[in-house]
């Protein structure tokens, strides 16, 4: 699998395996399946409740730690410098590792400046190889990037063929920040898997629509972390290196971009209130 070079010269795989919504009891099994299929990048978060499952899978895999790339995210309840620092150490314990390859702030709410300061300290101490953000758009991204010493290496955003984040990608260039796509298959929204144009492209290459979408994004230099609990789908999502999209096919897919997110708008005050209200009941250190 191809890699991209982050703005601090760390190399990161373009293809990773995401574990959002995978139950803690099942996470070890599916991460193990992904590792067997060839994935070396795993994306988890404190709020996914399954860091321990990821840790178990990688510790039992026999794969040297330096060949793996682990991403996790600090949740709102751990916002602030002191709490974030403690939570980072807890994530290291659960992941059974001495360092996290990419450490992100999960949501742009709460004391995320304090959280980022804790992440900068973790970075300088060797507990994180790169740090960045998740769900930070426009002005919030620029404000933080301009005011922090370590520029975000990655911003993770909802990104797929219907929401290609053209504006954010242009904004991030100044800082050398890479885009990482969550829900790169749009969760099947907007009739993704029934789209006739995508189906025609897939048929021409002997591939499926998911593979076409993932190939398009990775060709654009976008890091992707598709999630599946079906072994055959885990394998097929990874099989992107034996075909190439033509220029005309890429142009046709670019025309699908609606220019807005479909799953969540992090500039929406109602979403902010929901997440901050939900956070009062959430403690990632009391996982069940």
C-alpha positions in Angstrom: 0.0 0.0 0.0 1.2 3.5 -0.9 2.2 6.0 1.8 2.1 9.7 2.1 4.7 11.9 3.8 3.3 14.1 6.6 4.6 17.6 7.3 7.1 16.3 9.9 8.4 13.6 7.4 6.6 10.7 9.1 5.3 8.3 6.5 1.7 7.1 6.8 -0.2 4.5 4.8 -2.9 5.9 2.4 -5.1 2.9 3.3 -6.1 2.1 6.9 -8.8 0.1 8.7 -11.4 2.0 10.8 -13.0 0.5 13.9 -15.8 3.0 14.5 -18.9 1.3 15.8 -17.2 -2.1 16.1 -18.1 -3.6 19.5 -15.3 -3.9 22.0 -15.7 -7.7 22.3 -15.4 -8.1 18.5 -12.7 -5.5 17.8 -9.8 -7.8 18.3 -11.2 -10.3 15.8 -11.8 -7.8 13.0 -8.5 -5.9 13.4 -6.8 -9.3 13.2 -8.7 -10.0 9.9 -7.5 -6.6 8.6 -3.9 -7.2 9.5 -4.1 -10.6 7.8 -5.4 -8.9 4.7 -2.4 -6.6 4.6 -3.6 -3.4 6.4 -0.9 -1.9 8.6 -2.8 1.3 9.6 -5.6 1.1 12.3 -7.8 4.0 13.3 -9.5 4.0 16.7 -10.5 6.5 19.3 -11.1 6.8 23.0 -14.8 7.3 22.3 -15.0 4.1 20.3 -14.7 2.0 23.5 -12.4 -0.5 21.7 -8.8 0.7 22.0 -8.1 -2.4 24.1 -9.3 -4.7 21.3 -7.0 -3.0 18.9 -4.1 -3.4 21.4 -4.8 -7.1 21.8 -4.9 -7.7 18.0 -1.6 -5.9 17.3 0.2 -7.5 20.3 -0.9 -11.0 19.1 -0.2 -10.3 15.4 3.5 -10.9 15.4 3.9 -7.9 13.2 6.8 -5.7 14.4 5.5 -2.5 16.0 7.5 -0.3 13.6 5.5 -1.7 10.6 2.2 -0.7 12.1 0.6 2.8 12.2 -1.9 3.4 15.0 -4.2 6.4 15.2 -6.4 7.3 18.2 -8.3 10.4 19.2 -8.8 12.4 22.5 -12.5 12.8 23.3 -14.2 15.9 24.7 -14.5 14.6 28.2 -10.7 14.5 28.3 -10.3 18.0 27.0 -7.8 20.3 28.7 -4.1 20.0 29.2 -4.0 17.9 32.3 -6.9 15.6 31.5 -5.8 15.1 28.0 -2.3 14.1 29.2 -3.7 11.5 31.5 -6.0 10.1 28.8 -3.1 9.8 26.3 -1.2 7.7 28.8 -4.4 5.6 29.3 -4.7 5.1 25.5 -1.1 4.0 25.4 -1.8 1.4 28.1 -4.9 0.1 26.3 -3.2 0.0 22.9 -0.3 -1.9 24.5 2.3 0.4 22.9 4.9 3.0 23.9 3.8 5.4 21.2 0.9 6.4 19.0 1.7 7.1 15.4 -1.0 9.7 15.0 -2.9 11.5 17.8 -5.9 13.6 17.0 -8.4 15.9 18.8 -11.7 14.1 18.1 -14.1 17.1 18.1 -13.6 20.9 17.9 -15.4 21.5 21.2 -14.3 22.0 24.8 -10.8 23.1 25.8 -9.2 21.9 22.6 -6.3 24.3 22.9 -5.4 22.7 26.2 -5.7 19.3 24.6 -3.4 20.3 21.7 -0.8 21.6 24.2 -0.9 18.2 25.9 -0.5 16.5 22.5 2.4 18.8 21.6 4.1 17.6 24.9 3.3 14.0 24.0 4.9 14.5 20.6 8.0 16.1 22.0 8.3 13.2 24.6 8.1 10.6 21.9 4.6 9.3 22.9 3.2 10.5 19.5 4.9 10.5 16.1 2.4 13.0 14.7 -0.5 15.1 15.9 -3.6 16.6 14.3 -7.3 17.2 14.3 -10.6 15.7 13.5 -13.7 17.6 12.4 -12.0 21.0 12.5 -13.2 23.2 9.6 -12.2 26.5 8.1 -11.6 29.2 10.7 -11.1 26.8 13.7 -8.5 24.9 11.8 -6.7 28.1 10.7 -6.9 29.6 14.2 -5.4 26.6 15.9 -2.7 26.0 13.2 -1.6 29.6 13.4 -1.3 29.7 17.2 0.3 26.3 17.9 4.0 25.4 17.6 3.5 22.0 16.0 1.3 22.4 12.9 -1.4 19.7 12.5 -0.1 16.9 10.4 -3.5 15.5 9.5 -7.2 16.7 9.7 -9.7 13.9 9.6 -13.0 14.9 8.0 -16.1 13.3 6.4 -14.8 12.8 2.9 -16.2 10.7 0.0 -17.1 11.2 -3.6 -20.1 13.3 -2.7 -18.1 15.5 -0.3 -14.6 15.8 -1.6 -13.5 18.7 0.7 -12.0 20.7 -2.1 -12.0 23.9 0.0 -10.5 22.4 3.0 -7.8 20.7 1.0 -6.8 24.0 -0.5 -6.8 25.6 3.0 -4.6 22.9 4.5 -1.9 23.1 1.8 -0.3 26.2 3.4 0.4 24.1 6.5 1.4 20.9 4.7 -1.6 19.2 6.5 -3.0 16.0 5.0 -6.6 15.1 4.7 -7.8 11.8 6.2 -11.3 10.6 5.2 -13.8 9.2 7.7 -16.8 7.5 6.1 -15.0 7.3 2.7 -17.8 5.2 1.3 -20.4 7.8 2.5 -22.1 5.1 4.7 -23.9 4.2 1.5 -25.7 7.6 1.5 -27.1 9.3 -1.6 -27.5 5.9 -3.2 -23.8 5.5 -3.6 -24.0 1.8 -4.4 -26.7 2.3 -6.9 -25.0 5.1 -8.8 -25.0 4.2 -12.5 -21.9 6.1 -13.5 -19.8 4.5 -10.7 -21.2 1.1 -11.6 -20.1 1.6 -15.3 -16.6 2.5 -14.2 -16.5 -0.4 -11.8 -17.7 -2.8 -14.5 -15.0 -1.6 -16.9 -12.3 -2.4 -14.4 -13.8 -5.6 -13.0 -14.1 -4.0 -9.6 -16.9 -2.9 -7.3 -18.2 0.6 -6.5 -16.4 0.7 -3.1 -13.1 0.0 -4.8 -13.6 2.7 -7.3 -14.5 5.2 -4.6 -11.5 4.3 -2.5 -9.2 4.3 -5.5 -10.4 7.8 -6.5 -9.7 9.2 -3.0 -6.3 7.6 -2.6 -5.3 8.8 -6.1 -6.1 12.3 -4.8 -3.7 11.8 -1.9 -6.5 11.4 0.6 -5.9 8.9 3.4 -8.9 6.5 3.8 -10.0 4.3 6.7 -12.9 2.2 5.4 -14.7 0.0 8.1 -16.2 -3.4 7.5 -16.9 -6.5 9.5 -17.1 -8.7 6.5 -13.8 -10.5 5.8 -14.4 -10.5 2.0 -15.1 -6.7 2.1 -12.1 -6.0 4.3 -9.9 -7.8 1.7 -11.5 -6.2 -1.4 -11.3 -2.7 0.1 -7.6 -3.2 0.3 -7.2 -4.5 -3.2 -6.6 -1.2 -5.1 -3.2 -1.6 -6.6 -4.0 -3.6 -9.7 -6.0 -1.1 -11.7 -5.9 2.6 -12.6 -8.7 5.1 -13.2 -8.5 7.1 -16.5 -8.4 10.9 -16.5 -11.9 10.9 -17.9 -13.1 8.6 -15.1 -11.5 10.8 -12.4 -13.1 13.9 -14.0 -16.5 12.3 -14.0 -16.2 11.3 -10.3 -15.1 14.8 -9.4 -18.4 16.1 -10.8 -20.2 14.1 -8.1 -19.0 16.5 -5.4 -21.9 18.3 -3.8 -19.6 20.5 -1.8 -21.1 19.8 1.6 -21.0 17.0 4.3 -23.8 14.5 4.4 -23.4 12.8 7.8 -22.6 15.7 10.1 -22.0 19.4 10.0 -19.5 20.5 12.6 -20.3 24.1 12.1 -23.9 23.5 13.3 -24.5 24.8 16.8 -27.2 22.1 17.4 -24.5 19.4 16.8 -22.2 21.2 19.2 -24.8 21.3 21.9 -25.7 17.7 21.3 -22.1 16.5 21.6 -21.4 18.7 24.6 -24.6 17.4 26.3 -23.8 13.8 25.4 -20.3 14.3 26.8 -21.6 14.9 30.3 -22.7 11.3 30.4 -19.7 9.8 28.7 -16.5 8.7 30.3 -14.2 6.7 28.0 -12.3 5.3 31.0 -15.5 3.5 32.2 -16.0 1.4 29.2 -18.5 -1.4 29.1 
